[in-house]
């Protein structure tokens, strides 16, 4: 990546001050924390008495020593770096502009070594159970015969692909790239909010955030023993290679919908970092059930496709016939075993928000283990008792459509008007199986620079899990931030931002 804004600069404000050597401000008292409010949610930086928690002592000490003008200058430098690198995200429903710079925060979010160990073990357990579940429902269906999960929930899901029945998947790894969303509960423990098993995005922003935050506070970064994440593209490459019987001279391509897709920057970034082809559907052709890409030197065979296109658009001969994004004949080549596709088709059935409620049961069923990471309490509107509870408490709940993502198709009850709740209630009554509800969780807050100082903003955490011959997590994650005061919406497509996540080595 290019670093024009930070070139030849160690730190904008001189040498960093490490823990215990600098002035420490208290929230609500001194600049830059004059407007910082300690509320009911778990505050990741400050304890209830206003003292900085131990993991944040070094960054607090450094930030407290800087005037607001300097923090503003560093924040602007971060934004300029993103602008020069073309780090953008498309917002489809914005009337003013469709493409914008990803809002990113100067201040890192910190996760301790002990917390990360639990996250890593919990997500590894979770992806193993979900892959066993997917292999089961596309083969023997034992989990359905045993009544662990309703047949109608699986066979009625719009993401269930009957075409995948009986197709062998390397290592039984239907999900190769996963981005699970975690939040802290009121006790400060991480719990799983949802699983993203289809085409999860955001890992390029995780890497970009690390680049700018490390350059903004270099000495603090070095002193804190932050674990590296820069090797993620190599780990992704190794995972994709492991899907073939031969691991040398494997030809890999990233299949993108094109430059107008919201995450196109990420597609291009990962292709460049891994040294693989970046292709659109029109670049590929199928001959005798073998996939080729057109190059300036002729046709080149493709062995593995990391697809960033939803199932429906992959192959117009099998799925949506009006798709111009996919490749006619691609599914037959996949079924013949001549090309591997990551993630496998049909993984969305396990990404369903209704199935999410059953994941703890699936862990016990397939692994005979207790879940390491808890779920958020979830009400299934398909169940009459839960439906009545949801309809009677819409002002207290968050309601989500089971097959949607990106913050769409949802109602945040406490923030909605009476008319919005009434309209949403009609949608739920008309199609209760399409909705789940959860208590309105006060996401934990982390310090965020907002221009006139540092304030608390709600955050979640998206680590990225790779699963092929092995399961790996790089020690980092995308922290998403709800930039508006009091907002709980962290999705970039809905106006959220992001920040770097520092996982400490000890």
C-alpha positions as CSV (number, residue, x, y, z in Angstrom):
1,X,0.0,0.0,0.0
2,X,1.1,3.5,-0.6
3,X,1.7,5.8,2.3
4,X,2.0,9.3,0.8
5,X,0.5,11.2,3.6
6,X,2.7,9.6,6.2
7,X,5.9,9.4,4.2
8,X,9.0,10.1,6.1
9,X,7.1,10.9,9.3
10,X,7.6,9.0,12.5
11,X,5.0,10.8,14.5
12,X,3.3,14.2,13.9
13,X,3.8,15.4,17.4
14,X,7.3,14.2,18.3
15,X,8.2,11.1,20.3
16,X,5.3,9.1,21.8
17,X,4.8,8.9,25.5
18,X,4.3,5.4,26.8
19,X,2.3,4.3,29.8
20,X,2.8,6.0,33.1
21,X,4.9,8.9,31.8
22,X,2.3,11.4,30.5
23,X,-0.6,13.5,31.8
24,X,-3.9,11.6,31.9
25,X,-7.2,13.4,31.4
26,X,-10.5,12.2,32.8
27,X,-13.8,12.0,30.9
28,X,-16.0,15.0,31.2
29,X,-13.3,17.1,32.7
30,X,-10.2,17.9,30.6
31,X,-9.6,18.3,26.9
32,X,-9.7,16.3,24.8
33,X,-12.2,14.4,26.9
34,X,-14.3,17.4,27.9
35,X,-17.4,16.0,26.1
36,X,-16.9,12.4,26.9
37,X,-19.8,10.8,28.8
38,X,-19.6,7.6,30.8
39,X,-22.9,5.9,30.2
40,X,-24.6,2.7,31.1
41,X,-23.0,0.6,28.3
42,X,-19.7,-1.1,29.0
43,X,-17.0,1.5,28.2
44,X,-13.9,-0.1,26.8
45,X,-11.5,2.6,27.7
46,X,-12.7,3.9,31.1
47,X,-13.8,2.1,34.2
48,X,-16.9,3.5,36.0
49,X,-14.7,5.7,38.2
50,X,-13.3,7.5,35.2
51,X,-9.9,5.9,35.3
52,X,-8.4,4.5,32.1
53,X,-8.4,0.7,32.0
54,X,-4.9,-0.8,32.0
55,X,-4.8,-1.9,28.3
56,X,-5.6,1.7,27.3
57,X,-3.1,3.5,29.6
58,X,-0.5,4.0,27.0
59,X,-2.8,5.4,24.3
60,X,-4.6,7.5,26.9
61,X,-1.3,9.0,28.1
62,X,-0.3,9.9,24.6
63,X,-3.6,11.3,23.5
64,X,-3.9,13.4,26.7
65,X,-0.6,15.1,25.9
66,X,-1.8,16.3,22.5
67,X,-3.8,19.5,21.8
68,X,-7.1,19.2,19.8
69,X,-5.5,20.9,16.8
70,X,-2.9,18.1,16.6
71,X,-5.5,15.4,16.9
72,X,-7.5,17.1,14.2
73,X,-4.4,17.2,12.0
74,X,-3.7,13.5,12.5
75,X,-7.3,12.6,11.8
76,X,-7.2,14.6,8.5
77,X,-4.0,12.8,7.6
78,X,-5.7,9.5,8.1
79,X,-8.5,10.5,5.8
80,X,-6.2,11.9,3.2
81,X,-4.3,8.5,3.2
82,X,-7.6,6.7,2.5
83,X,-8.4,9.2,-0.2
84,X,-5.1,8.7,-2.0
85,X,-5.4,5.0,-1.8
86,X,-9.0,5.0,-3.2
87,X,-10.4,3.3,-0.1
88,X,-14.1,3.8,-0.8
89,X,-17.4,2.2,-0.2
90,X,-20.6,2.6,-2.2
91,X,-23.8,3.7,-0.5
92,X,-26.6,2.8,-2.9
93,X,-29.4,4.7,-1.1
94,X,-27.7,8.0,-0.7
95,X,-29.2,10.8,-2.8
96,X,-26.1,12.9,-2.8
97,X,-23.3,10.6,-3.6
98,X,-22.9,6.8,-4.1
99,X,-19.2,6.4,-3.5
100,X,-17.4,7.8,-0.5
101,X,-14.3,7.4,1.6
102,X,-14.8,4.9,4.4
103,X,-14.9,7.0,7.6
104,X,-12.1,5.8,9.9
105,X,-11.2,6.8,13.4
106,X,-7.7,7.8,14.5
107,X,-7.9,6.0,17.8
108,X,-7.4,2.2,18.1
109,X,-9.7,-0.2,19.9
110,X,-7.8,-2.6,22.2
111,X,-8.4,-6.3,22.8
112,X,-6.3,-8.2,25.4
113,X,-4.5,-11.4,24.8
114,X,-6.9,-13.3,27.1
115,X,-10.0,-11.9,25.4
116,X,-8.6,-12.8,22.0
117,X,-7.8,-16.4,23.1
118,X,-11.5,-16.9,24.0
119,X,-12.6,-15.3,20.7
120,X,-10.3,-17.5,18.7
121,X,-11.3,-20.7,20.4
122,X,-15.0,-19.7,20.2
123,X,-15.0,-18.8,16.6
124,X,-13.0,-21.9,15.6
125,X,-15.5,-24.1,17.4
126,X,-18.4,-22.2,15.7
127,X,-17.1,-22.5,12.2
128,X,-16.4,-26.2,12.6
129,X,-20.0,-26.8,13.8
130,X,-21.5,-24.7,11.0
131,X,-19.4,-26.6,8.3
132,X,-20.6,-29.9,9.8
133,X,-24.1,-28.6,9.7
134,X,-23.8,-27.6,6.0
135,X,-22.3,-30.9,5.0
136,X,-25.1,-32.7,6.9
137,X,-28.0,-30.9,5.3
138,X,-26.6,-31.3,1.8
139,X,-26.0,-35.0,2.3
140,X,-27.6,-37.3,5.0
141,X,-29.7,-34.7,6.8
142,X,-29.2,-36.4,10.1
143,X,-29.7,-33.2,12.1
144,X,-33.2,-32.9,10.5
145,X,-34.1,-36.5,11.1
146,X,-33.2,-36.1,14.7
147,X,-35.4,-33.0,15.1
148,X,-32.6,-30.7,16.2
149,X,-33.7,-28.0,13.8
150,X,-37.0,-27.8,11.9
151,X,-37.0,-29.2,8.3
152,X,-39.3,-26.4,7.2
153,X,-36.7,-23.8,8.3
154,X,-34.0,-25.3,6.1
155,X,-36.0,-26.5,3.1
156,X,-38.0,-23.3,3.1
157,X,-35.0,-21.0,3.2
158,X,-34.4,-19.0,0.1
159,X,-30.6,-19.7,0.6
160,X,-31.0,-23.5,0.6
161,X,-29.6,-24.8,-2.8
162,X,-30.9,-28.2,-3.7
163,X,-28.4,-28.2,-6.5
164,X,-25.7,-28.7,-3.9
165,X,-27.0,-32.0,-2.6
166,X,-24.4,-34.7,-2.7
167,X,-21.6,-32.5,-4.2
168,X,-18.3,-33.3,-2.4
169,X,-16.6,-30.2,-0.9
170,X,-12.9,-30.3,-0.1
171,X,-12.2,-30.8,3.6
172,X,-16.0,-30.5,4.2
173,X,-15.2,-26.8,4.2
174,X,-18.3,-25.1,2.8
175,X,-17.4,-21.9,4.5
176,X,-13.8,-20.8,3.8
177,X,-14.0,-17.1,4.7
178,X,-16.2,-16.1,7.6
179,X,-16.7,-12.7,9.2
180,X,-18.7,-13.1,12.5
181,X,-20.0,-10.1,14.3
182,X,-19.3,-9.9,18.0
183,X,-20.4,-7.4,20.6
184,X,-19.8,-7.0,24.3
185,X,-22.6,-7.6,26.8
186,X,-23.1,-5.5,29.9
187,X,-20.5,-7.5,31.8
188,X,-17.9,-6.8,29.1
189,X,-17.8,-10.3,27.7
190,X,-17.9,-10.9,23.9
191,X,-20.9,-12.6,22.5
192,X,-21.9,-13.5,18.9
193,X,-24.4,-11.2,17.2
194,X,-24.5,-12.9,13.8
195,X,-22.5,-15.1,11.4
196,X,-21.6,-13.9,7.9
197,X,-21.0,-16.9,5.8
198,X,-21.7,-15.9,2.3
199,X,-19.4,-13.1,1.0
200,X,-18.4,-11.2,4.1
201,X,-16.5,-8.0,3.4
202,X,-14.3,-5.6,5.4
203,X,-11.0,-7.3,5.7
204,X,-9.3,-4.8,3.5
205,X,-10.5,-2.0,5.8
206,X,-9.1,-3.9,8.7
207,X,-5.7,-3.9,7.0
208,X,-5.9,-0.3,5.9
209,X,-6.9,0.8,9.4
210,X,-3.9,-0.9,10.8
211,X,-1.6,1.0,8.4
212,X,-2.8,4.5,9.4
213,X,-3.2,3.9,13.1
214,X,0.3,2.4,13.4
215,X,1.7,5.5,11.6
216,X,-0.3,7.9,13.7
217,X,1.0,6.5,17.1
218,X,4.2,4.6,16.2
219,X,6.0,4.5,19.5
220,X,2.8,3.5,21.4
221,X,2.2,0.8,18.9
222,X,5.7,-0.6,19.3
223,X,5.6,-0.4,23.1
224,X,2.2,-2.2,23.5
225,X,3.2,-5.5,21.7
226,X,0.4,-5.4,19.1
227,X,0.1,-8.6,17.2
228,X,0.6,-8.3,13.4
229,X,-2.2,-8.8,10.8
230,X,-0.3,-8.0,7.6
231,X,0.0,-11.7,6.7
232,X,-3.7,-12.1,6.2
233,X,-3.5,-12.1,2.3
234,X,-0.9,-14.9,2.5
235,X,-3.1,-16.9,4.9
236,X,-6.1,-16.4,2.5
237,X,-4.0,-17.5,-0.4
238,X,-2.9,-20.6,1.5
239,X,-6.5,-21.4,2.4
240,X,-7.7,-21.1,-1.2
241,X,-4.8,-23.3,-2.4
242,X,-5.7,-26.0,0.1
243,X,-9.0,-26.5,-1.7
244,X,-7.3,-28.3,-4.6
245,X,-5.6,-31.7,-4.5
246,X,-2.4,-30.0,-5.7
247,X,-1.1,-27.0,-3.8
248,X,1.5,-25.8,-6.2
249,X,0.9,-23.9,-9.4
250,X,-2.7,-23.3,-8.5
251,X,-4.4,-20.6,-10.6
252,X,-6.8,-18.5,-8.5
253,X,-9.2,-15.7,-9.4
254,X,-11.4,-13.3,-7.5
255,X,-14.8,-13.0,-9.2
256,X,-16.2,-9.5,-8.7
257,X,-19.5,-8.0,-9.8
258,X,-17.4,-5.0,-11.1
259,X,-16.4,-1.5,-10.3
260,X,-19.8,-0.4,-9.2
261,X,-20.0,-3.0,-6.4
262,X,-19.9,-1.5,-2.8
263,X,-16.8,-3.5,-1.9
264,X,-14.9,-3.3,-5.2
265,X,-11.9,-1.7,-3.6
266,X,-11.6,-4.8,-1.4
267,X,-11.8,-7.2,-4.4
268,X,-9.0,-5.3,-6.2
269,X,-6.9,-4.9,-3.0
270,X,-7.0,-8.6,-2.2
271,X,-6.2,-9.7,-5.8
272,X,-3.2,-7.4,-5.8
273,X,-2.0,-8.5,-2.4
274,X,-2.3,-12.2,-3.3
275,X,-1.0,-11.8,-6.9
276,X,-4.1,-13.5,-8.4
277,X,-6.5,-12.6,-11.2
278,X,-9.3,-10.2,-10.6
279,X,-12.1,-11.1,-13.1
280,X,-15.7,-10.3,-13.9
281,X,-18.1,-12.8,-15.3
282,X,-17.5,-11.6,-18.8
283,X,-13.8,-12.4,-18.5
284,X,-14.5,-16.2,-17.9
285,X,-15.6,-18.9,-20.2
286,X,-16.4,-22.6,-19.8
287,X,-15.1,-25.2,-22.3
288,X,-15.7,-28.9,-21.6
289,X,-16.6,-28.1,-18.0
290,X,-13.2,-26.3,-17.4
291,X,-13.0,-22.6,-16.5
292,X,-10.7,-20.3,-18.4
293,X,-10.1,-16.6,-18.1
294,X,-9.2,-14.4,-21.1
295,X,-5.7,-12.8,-20.9
296,X,-3.6,-10.8,-23.3
297,X,-1.5,-13.9,-23.9
298,X,-4.5,-16.2,-24.4
299,X,-6.7,-18.4,-22.3
300,X,-5.6,-19.3,-18.8
301,X,-7.2,-22.1,-16.8
302,X,-8.7,-21.2,-13.3
303,X,-8.6,-23.8,-10.5
304,X,-10.1,-21.8,-7.6
305,X,-12.6,-18.9,-7.7
306,X,-13.0,-16.7,-4.6
307,X,-16.4,-15.4,-5.5
308,X,-17.7,-12.1,-4.3
309,X,-21.0,-12.6,-6.0
310,X,-24.2,-14.0,-4.4
311,X,-25.4,-17.5,-5.3
312,X,-28.3,-16.1,-7.4
313,X,-26.0,-14.4,-9.9
314,X,-23.3,-17.1,-10.3
315,X,-24.7,-19.0,-13.2
316,X,-27.6,-17.9,-15.3
317,X,-28.2,-21.4,-16.6
318,X,-28.9,-22.7,-13.1
319,X,-30.0,-19.7,-10.9
320,X,-31.2,-16.3,-12.1
321,X,-31.4,-16.4,-15.8
322,X,-31.3,-12.6,-16.1
323,X,-27.9,-12.4,-14.4
324,X,-25.2,-10.6,-16.4
325,X,-22.6,-11.0,-13.5
326,X,-22.1,-14.7,-13.6
327,X,-20.7,-17.3,-16.0
328,X,-23.0,-19.7,-18.0
329,X,-21.9,-23.3,-17.2
330,X,-19.9,-22.4,-14.1
331,X,-22.0,-24.6,-11.9
332,X,-21.5,-27.6,-14.1
333,X,-17.8,-27.1,-14.0
334,X,-18.0,-26.9,-10.2
335,X,-20.2,-30.0,-10.0
336,X,-17.6,-31.8,-12.2
337,X,-14.9,-30.9,-9.7
338,X,-12.9,-28.9,-12.3
339,X,-13.0,-25.7,-10.3
340,X,-13.4,-24.9,-6.6
341,X,-15.6,-22.0,-5.4
342,X,-15.1,-20.3,-2.1
343,X,-17.4,-19.9,-0.3
344,X,-19.3,-22.9,-1.5
345,X,-22.8,-22.2,-2.9
346,X,-25.6,-22.7,-0.5
347,X,-23.8,-21.5,2.6
348,X,-26.4,-18.8,3.1
349,X,-28.8,-21.3,4.7
350,X,-26.5,-21.3,7.7
351,X,-26.2,-17.5,7.6
352,X,-29.9,-17.3,8.1
353,X,-30.7,-15.3,11.3
354,X,-33.2,-17.9,12.3
355,X,-30.6,-20.7,12.1
356,X,-28.4,-18.4,14.2
357,X,-30.7,-19.1,17.2
358,X,-29.9,-22.8,16.8
359,X,-26.1,-22.6,16.6
360,X,-25.5,-23.4,20.3
361,X,-27.6,-26.6,19.8
362,X,-25.6,-27.4,16.7
363,X,-22.3,-27.1,18.6
364,X,-23.6,-29.5,21.2
365,X,-25.0,-31.9,18.6
366,X,-22.0,-32.1,16.3
367,X,-19.1,-31.5,18.7
368,X,-20.5,-32.6,22.0
369,X,-19.1,-29.4,23.5
370,X,-20.6,-26.4,25.3
371,X,-20.4,-23.1,23.3
372,X,-17.4,-21.0,24.2
373,X,-19.1,-17.8,22.9
374,X,-22.7,-17.2,23.8
375,X,-25.4,-16.0,21.4
376,X,-27.6,-13.0,22.0
377,X,-31.1,-14.0,23.2
378,X,-33.2,-14.4,20.1
379,X,-37.0,-14.7,19.6
380,X,-38.2,-16.7,16.5
381,X,-41.4,-15.1,15.2
382,X,-42.3,-18.4,13.5
383,X,-43.1,-19.6,17.1
384,X,-46.5,-18.3,18.2
385,X,-45.4,-17.5,21.8
386,X,-42.4,-15.6,20.6
387,X,-44.5,-13.8,17.9
388,X,-46.9,-12.4,20.5
389,X,-44.0,-11.4,22.7
390,X,-42.3,-9.5,19.8
391,X,-45.5,-7.8,18.7
392,X,-46.2,-6.7,22.2
393,X,-42.7,-5.3,22.8
394,X,-41.7,-3.7,19.5
395,X,-40.6,-0.6,21.4
396,X,-37.9,-2.6,23.2
397,X,-36.7,-5.0,20.5
398,X,-34.6,-5.0,17.4
399,X,-36.3,-7.0,14.6
400,X,-34.5,-8.4,11.6
401,X,-35.4,-10.1,8.4
402,X,-33.8,-13.5,8.5
403,X,-32.2,-13.4,5.0
404,X,-31.0,-9.8,5.0
405,X,-27.6,-8.3,5.8
406,X,-25.9,-4.9,5.9
407,X,-28.4,-3.4,8.2
408,X,-31.3,-3.7,5.8
409,X,-34.8,-5.1,6.6
410,X,-34.6,-4.3,10.2
411,X,-36.4,-2.2,12.9
412,X,-34.7,-0.7,15.9
413,X,-37.7,-0.4,18.1
414,X,-36.6,2.2,20.7
415,X,-35.5,4.5,17.9
416,X,-38.5,4.0,15.7
417,X,-41.6,6.1,15.6
418,X,-45.0,4.7,16.5
419,X,-46.0,4.7,12.8
420,X,-42.8,2.8,11.9
421,X,-43.5,0.2,14.5
422,X,-47.1,-0.2,13.4
423,X,-46.0,-0.6,9.8
424,X,-43.3,-3.1,10.7
425,X,-45.8,-5.1,12.8
426,X,-47.9,-5.6,9.7
427,X,-44.9,-7.1,7.9
428,X,-44.2,-9.4,10.7
429,X,-47.9,-10.6,10.9
430,X,-47.9,-11.2,7.1
431,X,-44.7,-13.3,7.1
432,X,-43.7,-14.3,10.7
433,X,-41.2,-16.9,9.5
434,X,-39.2,-14.2,7.9
435,X,-38.4,-12.3,11.1
436,X,-36.5,-12.8,14.4
437,X,-36.1,-10.3,17.2
438,X,-33.5,-9.6,19.9
439,X,-33.4,-7.3,22.9
440,X,-32.0,-3.9,22.2
441,X,-28.4,-4.3,23.3
442,X,-26.5,-1.3,24.3
443,X,-23.3,-2.0,22.4
444,X,-20.1,-1.3,24.3
445,X,-18.5,2.1,23.6
446,X,-15.0,3.0,22.6
447,X,-13.2,6.4,22.4
448,X,-13.7,8.0,19.0
449,X,-12.3,11.3,17.8
450,X,-15.2,13.4,16.4
451,X,-13.6,16.6,15.5
452,X,-14.2,18.7,18.6
453,X,-12.7,16.1,20.9
454,X,-13.0,12.4,21.9
455,X,-16.4,11.0,22.7
456,X,-17.8,7.5,23.4
457,X,-19.3,5.7,20.3
458,X,-20.9,2.3,20.0
459,X,-18.8,-0.4,18.4
460,X,-18.9,-4.0,17.3
461,X,-16.1,-6.4,16.3
462,X,-15.8,-8.5,13.1
463,X,-12.9,-11.0,13.2
464,X,-12.2,-12.9,10.0
465,X,-11.9,-16.7,10.1
466,X,-10.2,-18.8,7.4
467,X,-11.1,-22.5,7.0
468,X,-9.7,-25.0,4.6
469,X,-7.3,-27.7,5.4
470,X,-6.8,-25.7,8.7
471,X,-8.7,-23.1,10.6
472,X,-6.9,-19.8,11.1
473,X,-7.7,-16.3,12.5
474,X,-5.3,-13.5,12.1
475,X,-5.1,-11.6,15.5
476,X,-7.1,-8.6,14.5
477,X,-10.5,-7.6,13.4
478,X,-12.6,-4.8,11.8
479,X,-14.0,-2.6,14.5
480,X,-17.1,-0.9,13.2
481,X,-18.3,2.3,14.8
482,X,-21.7,4.0,15.0
483,X,-20.5,7.6,14.2
484,X,-23.7,9.4,15.3
485,X,-24.1,10.0,19.0
486,X,-26.4,7.4,20.5
487,X,-26.7,5.4,17.2
488,X,-26.4,1.6,17.3
489,X,-26.0,1.3,13.5
490,X,-22.4,0.4,12.6
491,X,-22.8,-0.7,9.0
492,X,-20.8,1.3,6.4
493,X,-23.8,1.1,4.1
494,X,-25.9,2.8,6.8
495,X,-23.4,5.6,7.7
496,X,-21.1,3.8,10.1
497,X,-17.3,4.0,10.2
498,X,-14.4,1.8,11.4
499,X,-11.2,1.8,13.4
500,X,-8.1,-0.3,14.0
501,X,-8.2,-3.2,16.5
502,X,-5.0,-3.8,18.5
503,X,-4.8,-7.4,19.8
504,X,-2.1,-7.4,22.5
505,X,0.4,-10.2,22.7
506,X,0.3,-10.4,26.5
